[in-house]
């Protein structure tokens, strides 16, 4: 019998309010990210550009959590050592390919090494969170998703404040929305996570708490509608479909009616604020239905995927290294990645690296399936967040940019680490 991913060695239980520290750090990332990239004019700022491109506030938060976990004895390497040997072998092989391609194949070596380092941080962060969740007290675990949802609601408030703070009449590039990202569509990364976390939490609460979570989901969805981000709404509903299969509490008409009501409320809330650009809002969503071609309907993704596939075929076995899409696909230099996780893996690590990554992904998916047997109140939002991020990664950049990748690792770690927690109502 193989040991599960929650296995770790001699992890002492955190005591008192200190056990909330890692959850508060994770919850604070969207707020900090928004504040440090606050810029109501597009004057060139290399530091802010660097913060946005690599998601440095998210990475800094992850490193702090990793450090905290190591101080508490939840060593990431101990969790890896507890897994079947083939898992460790696949991971070592993948790390070797990542560094080899960055050093030997990447056109932009510095960029490739930078993204490789960030990937290792995400990996270590997920393992650290898994150990922390496993050793946390029940009351501490129950604070995870309220903290995350609250932090993202404050982020939503900061977005509203930012929009109203831009001086009237001043030229402003609204498409390149600067708050915690470099494009207006990046708002969808935050709103998807917030809505999924709130919807999953609502299923395991009653009374005013349930209504509060559905209201939070509506607030987050209003950001999706306001920013004209179709993929965010699709991802949430697709995750809910998957959740209905995996989570018993969602197999009734009530959660579906609540999701529909929150989606409608989010659409109405989005109309309350200004839509300063034609790329924003409900009109933009409706306009896509009149797209003259399939590629136009997909916002150019079909051409992007065709170009990415052609680049992969030129170097299929080990790829080009991480973050090399604009360097190897000259027709798509405006984009950092191909907006599809499978093409992203094939381009950066080739067939060999992708096969190793998919084997590890299958193992984690199996662990998640086993973990969901406990059907706990913190696992439902974890599953919905992870599922929504994955769905969105099929046509967007959620597993490229640092914040959604961080939350994907976090959700999987919470899901697996909490497998022994029983249902609470």
KAVENKA-V382643 format. One record per backbone hydrogen bond with DSSP energy under -0.5 kcal/mol. NH is the residue of the N-H (numbers start at 1). CO is the residue of the C=O. If there is no record, write none. Layout:
# KAVENKA-V382643
{{NH CO} {NH CO}}
This chain:
# KAVENKA-V382643
{{7 4} {10 8} {12 10} {12 72} {18 15} {19 16} {20 17} {21 18} {24 20} {25 21} {26 22} {27 23} {28 24} {29 25} {29 26} {32 28} {33 29} {34 30} {35 31} {36 32} {37 33} {38 35} {49 45} {50 46} {51 47} {52 48} {53 49} {54 50} {55 51} {56 51} {58 55} {59 55} {60 56} {61 57} {62 58} {63 59} {64 60} {65 61} {66 62} {67 63} {68 64} {69 65} {70 66} {71 67} {72 68} {73 70} {74 69} {75 73} {78 75} {79 75} {79 76} {80 76} {81 77} {82 78} {83 80} {87 84} {88 84} {89 85} {90 86} {91 87} {92 88} {93 89} {94 90} {95 91} {96 92} {97 93} {98 94} {99 95} {100 96} {101 97} {102 98} {103 99} {104 100} {105 101} {106 101} {109 107} {112 108} {113 109} {114 110} {115 111} {116 112} {117 113} {118 114} {119 115} {120 116} {121 117} {122 118} {123 119} {124 120} {125 121} {126 122} {127 123} {128 124} {129 125} {130 126} {131 127} {132 128} {133 129} {134 130} {135 131} {136 132} {136 133} {141 137} {142 138} {143 140} {144 141} {147 143} {148 144} {149 145} {150 146} {151 147} {152 148} {153 149} {154 150} {155 151} {156 152} {157 153} {158 154} {159 155} {160 156} {161 157} {162 158} {163 159} {164 160} {165 161} {165 162} {166 162} {166 163} {170 167} {174 172} {177 175} {180 33} {180 178} {181 178} {184 175} {186 183} {187 184} {188 185} {189 186} {190 186} {191 187} {192 188} {193 189} {194 190} {195 191} {196 192} {197 193} {198 194} {199 195} {200 196} {201 197} {202 198} {203 199} {204 201} {205 202} {209 206} {211 207} {212 208} {213 209} {214 210} {215 211} {216 212} {217 213} {218 214} {219 215} {220 216} {221 217} {222 218} {223 219} {223 220} {224 220} {225 221} {226 222} {227 223} {228 224} {228 225} {229 224} {230 228} {233 229} {233 230} {234 230} {235 231} {236 232} {237 233} {238 234} {239 235} {240 236} {241 237} {242 238} {243 239} {244 240} {245 241} {246 242} {247 243} {248 246} {250 247} {251 248} {252 250} {256 252} {257 253} {258 254} {259 255} {260 256} {261 257} {262 258} {263 259} {264 260} {265 261} {266 262} {267 263} {268 264} {269 265} {270 266} {271 267} {271 268} {272 269} {276 274} {280 277} {281 226} {284 280} {285 281} {286 282} {287 283} {288 284} {289 286} {290 287} {291 288} {297 293} {298 294} {299 296} {300 295} {301 298} {304 300} {305 301} {306 302} {307 303} {308 304} {309 305} {310 306} {311 307} {312 308} {313 309} {314 310} {314 311} {315 311} {315 312} {319 315} {320 347} {321 348} {324 321} {325 336} {327 324} {328 324} {329 325} {330 328} {332 329} {333 330} {335 332} {341 393} {344 340} {345 341} {346 342} {347 343} {348 344} {349 345} {350 345} {350 346} {351 316} {352 317} {353 317} {353 349} {354 350} {355 351} {356 352} {357 353} {358 354} {359 355} {360 356} {361 357} {362 358} {363 359} {364 360} {365 361} {366 362} {367 363} {368 364} {369 365} {370 366} {371 367} {372 368} {373 370} {374 371} {375 372} {379 376} {380 376} {382 378} {383 379} {384 380} {385 381} {386 382} {387 383} {388 384} {389 385} {390 386} {391 387} {392 388} {393 389} {394 390} {394 391} {395 392} {396 392} {400 397} {401 397} {405 401} {406 402} {407 403} {408 404} {409 405} {410 406} {411 407} {412 408} {413 409} {414 410} {415 411} {416 412} {417 413} {418 414} {419 416} {421 418}}
